[in-house]
């Protein structure tokens, strides 16, 4: 089994949301999209997952058209179906409806030459939560800097 090769990360999701359960999902792709993914031409920023008619859909992910492809490349921002088990879809749907959570993609990667996306249940952070997280990171950085200086 080959290790997973990360193609794209959604760093904004780690900053804007409190993340809870994570899931791995396959993606239904068409045409030359997998070639663009292998080339790293993917943007997960501002994307999310929507549950429609008992199926999970990846919305607003930009996969650039493959340069060497034909003029019939698919739309870069089209909705893409996610492959999840039915019980996982029901679990995600109930969490979104009852608890007011949202589903965001965290990273897109290749695992055994198949494109996978890691999605997570998330709750949006308020501005003061973001500030507290930044202060905590800066304090941790200062502590590490101080320890490093004392070791010299």
The 8 nearest C-alpha neighbors of each residue, nearest first, counted from 0:
[[1, 2, 111, 110, 3, 112, 109, 4],
 [0, 2, 111, 3, 110, 112, 4, 109],
 [3, 1, 4, 0, 110, 111, 109, 5],
 [2, 4, 110, 109, 108, 5, 1, 111],
 [5, 3, 109, 108, 6, 2, 110, 1],
 [4, 6, 108, 7, 107, 3, 109, 106],
 [5, 7, 108, 39, 107, 4, 8, 36],
 [8, 6, 107, 106, 5, 41, 42, 9],
 [9, 7, 106, 10, 105, 107, 43, 6],
 [8, 10, 105, 11, 43, 12, 44, 106],
 [11, 9, 12, 13, 8, 14, 105, 44],
 [10, 12, 14, 9, 13, 15, 44, 45],
 [13, 11, 15, 14, 10, 9, 16, 105],
 [12, 14, 11, 10, 15, 16, 17, 9],
 [15, 13, 11, 12, 16, 10, 129, 124],
 [14, 16, 12, 124, 13, 11, 123, 129],
 [17, 15, 123, 124, 122, 12, 121, 13],
 [16, 18, 122, 121, 123, 124, 19, 15],
 [19, 17, 121, 16, 120, 119, 122, 20],
 [18, 20, 120, 121, 119, 21, 17, 122],
 [21, 19, 119, 120, 22, 18, 121, 118],
 [22, 20, 119, 118, 19, 120, 117, 23],
 [23, 21, 118, 117, 119, 24, 20, 87],
 [24, 22, 117, 116, 118, 115, 25, 21],
 [25, 23, 116, 82, 83, 115, 81, 117],
 [24, 26, 115, 82, 81, 116, 114, 27],
 [27, 25, 81, 82, 80, 28, 115, 114],
 [26, 28, 80, 79, 81, 25, 29, 82],
 [29, 27, 26, 32, 33, 30, 79, 80],
 [30, 28, 32, 31, 27, 73, 33, 72],
 [29, 31, 32, 72, 28, 73, 33, 68],
 [30, 32, 34, 33, 65, 29, 68, 35],
 [33, 31, 35, 34, 30, 29, 28, 36],
 [34, 32, 36, 35, 31, 37, 28, 114],
 [35, 33, 37, 31, 36, 32, 38, 65],
 [36, 34, 38, 32, 65, 40, 33, 37],
 [35, 37, 33, 39, 38, 34, 40, 41],
 [36, 38, 34, 39, 35, 33, 6, 40],
 [37, 39, 35, 36, 40, 34, 6, 41],
 [40, 38, 36, 37, 6, 41, 35, 7],
 [39, 41, 35, 63, 36, 38, 62, 42],
 [42, 40, 62, 39, 61, 36, 7, 63],
 [41, 43, 61, 44, 60, 62, 7, 40],
 [44, 42, 60, 9, 46, 45, 41, 61],
 [43, 45, 46, 42, 9, 11, 60, 10],
 [46, 44, 43, 47, 59, 60, 11, 12],
 [47, 45, 59, 60, 44, 43, 58, 103],
 [46, 48, 103, 58, 102, 57, 104, 49],
 [47, 49, 57, 102, 56, 103, 58, 55],
 [48, 50, 56, 55, 51, 57, 47, 58],
 [49, 51, 55, 54, 56, 53, 92, 52],
 [52, 50, 54, 53, 49, 55, 56, 92],
 [53, 51, 54, 50, 55, 49, 56, 88],
 [52, 54, 51, 50, 55, 88, 89, 85],
 [55, 53, 51, 50, 52, 56, 88, 80],
 [54, 56, 50, 81, 49, 80, 51, 48],
 [57, 55, 80, 49, 81, 79, 48, 58],
 [56, 58, 48, 79, 78, 47, 80, 81],
 [57, 59, 78, 47, 46, 60, 48, 56],
 [58, 60, 46, 76, 61, 78, 45, 47],
 [61, 59, 43, 46, 76, 58, 42, 62],
 [60, 62, 76, 42, 75, 41, 63, 59],
 [63, 61, 41, 75, 40, 60, 64, 42],
 [64, 62, 75, 40, 61, 65, 35, 41],
 [65, 63, 72, 66, 75, 62, 35, 32],
 [64, 66, 68, 35, 67, 31, 63, 34],
 [65, 67, 68, 64, 35, 69, 63, 72],
 [68, 66, 65, 69, 64, 31, 70, 34],
 [69, 67, 65, 66, 31, 72, 70, 64],
 [70, 68, 71, 72, 67, 66, 65, 31],
 [69, 71, 72, 68, 73, 64, 67, 66],
 [70, 72, 69, 73, 68, 30, 74, 64],
 [71, 73, 70, 64, 69, 68, 74, 31],
 [74, 72, 75, 71, 64, 30, 29, 77],
 [73, 75, 77, 76, 72, 64, 62, 63],
 [76, 74, 62, 61, 63, 77, 73, 64],
 [77, 75, 61, 59, 74, 60, 78, 62],
 [76, 78, 74, 75, 79, 59, 58, 60],
 [79, 77, 58, 57, 56, 76, 59, 80],
 [80, 78, 57, 56, 27, 77, 81, 26],
 [79, 81, 56, 27, 26, 55, 57, 82],
 [82, 80, 26, 55, 56, 25, 24, 83],
 [81, 83, 25, 24, 26, 80, 84, 27],
 [84, 82, 24, 81, 85, 87, 88, 25],
 [83, 85, 87, 86, 88, 82, 24, 89],
 [84, 86, 88, 87, 89, 83, 53, 54],
 [85, 87, 89, 88, 84, 90, 83, 91],
 [88, 86, 90, 84, 85, 89, 91, 83],
 [87, 89, 85, 91, 86, 90, 92, 84],
 [90, 88, 92, 86, 87, 91, 93, 85],
 [89, 91, 87, 93, 88, 92, 86, 94],
 [92, 90, 88, 94, 89, 93, 87, 95],
 [93, 91, 89, 95, 94, 90, 88, 96],
 [92, 94, 96, 90, 95, 91, 97, 89],
 [95, 93, 91, 98, 97, 92, 96, 90],
 [94, 96, 100, 99, 92, 93, 101, 97],
 [95, 97, 93, 94, 99, 98, 92, 100],
 [98, 96, 94, 93, 99, 95, 100, 92],
 [97, 99, 94, 100, 95, 96, 93, 101],
 [100, 98, 95, 97, 96, 101, 94, 122],
 [99, 101, 95, 122, 98, 121, 94, 120],
 [100, 102, 121, 95, 120, 122, 103, 99],
 [101, 103, 120, 48, 119, 121, 47, 118],
 [104, 102, 47, 118, 119, 48, 105, 101],
 [103, 105, 118, 117, 106, 47, 119, 116],
 [106, 104, 9, 117, 118, 8, 103, 12],
 [105, 107, 8, 117, 7, 116, 9, 104],
 [106, 108, 116, 7, 6, 115, 5, 117],
 [107, 109, 5, 6, 4, 115, 114, 116],
 [108, 110, 114, 4, 113, 3, 112, 115],
 [109, 111, 3, 113, 112, 108, 114, 2],
 [110, 112, 113, 1, 109, 0, 3, 2],
 [113, 111, 110, 109, 114, 1, 3, 4],
 [114, 112, 110, 109, 111, 115, 25, 108],
 [113, 115, 109, 108, 25, 26, 110, 112],
 [116, 114, 25, 108, 24, 107, 109, 26],
 [115, 117, 107, 24, 106, 23, 118, 108],
 [118, 116, 23, 106, 105, 22, 104, 24],
 [117, 119, 104, 22, 105, 103, 21, 116],
 [120, 118, 21, 20, 103, 102, 121, 22],
 [119, 121, 102, 19, 20, 101, 18, 100],
 [122, 120, 18, 101, 17, 100, 16, 19],
 [121, 123, 100, 17, 16, 101, 124, 18],
 [124, 122, 16, 15, 17, 121, 125, 100],
 [125, 123, 16, 15, 128, 17, 129, 122],
 [124, 126, 128, 127, 129, 123, 15, 16],
 [127, 125, 129, 128, 130, 124, 131, 15],
 [126, 128, 130, 129, 125, 131, 124, 132],
 [129, 127, 131, 125, 126, 130, 124, 132],
 [128, 130, 132, 126, 127, 131, 133, 124],
 [131, 129, 127, 133, 132, 128, 134, 126],
 [130, 132, 134, 128, 129, 133, 135, 127],
 [133, 131, 135, 129, 130, 134, 128, 136],
 [132, 134, 130, 136, 135, 131, 137, 129],
 [135, 133, 131, 137, 132, 136, 138, 130],
 [134, 136, 132, 138, 133, 137, 131, 139],
 [137, 135, 139, 133, 138, 134, 140, 132],
 [136, 138, 140, 134, 139, 135, 141, 133],
 [139, 137, 141, 135, 140, 136, 134, 142],
 [140, 138, 142, 136, 137, 141, 135, 143],
 [139, 141, 137, 143, 138, 142, 144, 136],
 [142, 140, 144, 138, 139, 143, 145, 137],
 [141, 143, 139, 145, 144, 140, 146, 138],
 [142, 144, 146, 140, 145, 141, 147, 139],
 [143, 145, 141, 147, 142, 146, 140, 148],
 [144, 146, 148, 142, 147, 143, 141, 149],
 [147, 145, 143, 149, 148, 144, 142, 150],
 [146, 148, 144, 150, 145, 149, 143, 151],
 [147, 149, 145, 146, 150, 151, 144, 143],
 [150, 148, 146, 151, 147, 145, 144, 143],
 [149, 151, 147, 148, 146, 145, 144, 143],
 [150, 149, 148, 147, 146, 145, 144, 143]]
